Amino acid sequence: DVVMTQSPLSLPVTLGQPASISCRSSQSLVYSDGNTYLNWFQQRPGQSPRRLIYKVSNRDSGVPDRFSGSGSGTDFTLKINRVEAEDVGVYYCMQGTHWPLTFGGGTKVEIK
Amino acid sequence: QVQLVESGGGVVQPGRSLRLSCAASGFTFNNYAMHWVRQAPGKGLKWVASISYDGTSTYYADSVKGRFTISRDNSKNTLYLQMNSLRAEDTAVYFCARGGILTGYSAMDPWGRGTLVTVSS
């Protein structure tokens, strides 16, 4: 199975400051069609997960442009430009290239 | 708008069965793959099972293979998860999520609100 390793586990951030979450996969996530199926999800307290980013860097409709995704191969990053109070929650990366589908362990973003 | 509503959760004894349902609306259900994902209390997300748009292809996590069955009724716009031989470690909130078009399994958006399954004697 592809292991998805996120860091840090916990990320205290000052409002208005940037935040960055790393996600590393144990194998390349480049599929045979040339696409890299790496998603990012946000789960606010008490809510179900919501996809933010798909295929590494594509923002979903309605997602603020302060969120951005980057990376390639086995190394990926989610960045929040200026953290707002509504960004508090747990963020997960997920790979959709290999079976079984696997998630990272999550990064908890909180306000300092 | 796209909506997914899970139901069927509850408290069940170890070894017993339960069937979850996910009612879909707001999109052409029979065009999309679908997923079940679970989240144990206080833990992260774990993929459980996926099914193709027409139900002919299914995929399972090793932890549930042979015990759980994913299926769909496209005439009712409903996804199912039949869970047999339940164990304490199956205790979790179970979410359904829409996949991509046809066999687009990498997509997982949107998600339902989830239904809680508690396996306990």
Interface residues (C-beta under 8 A of the other chain):
Chain A: Y37 N39 F41 Q43 S48 P49 R50 R51 Y54 K55 D60 V90 Y92 M94 G96 T97 W99 P100 L101 T102 F103 G104 G105 G106
Chain B: H35 V37 G44 L45 K46 W47 S50 Y59 A61 D62 F95 Y105 S106 A107 M108 D109 P110 W111 G112 R113 G114
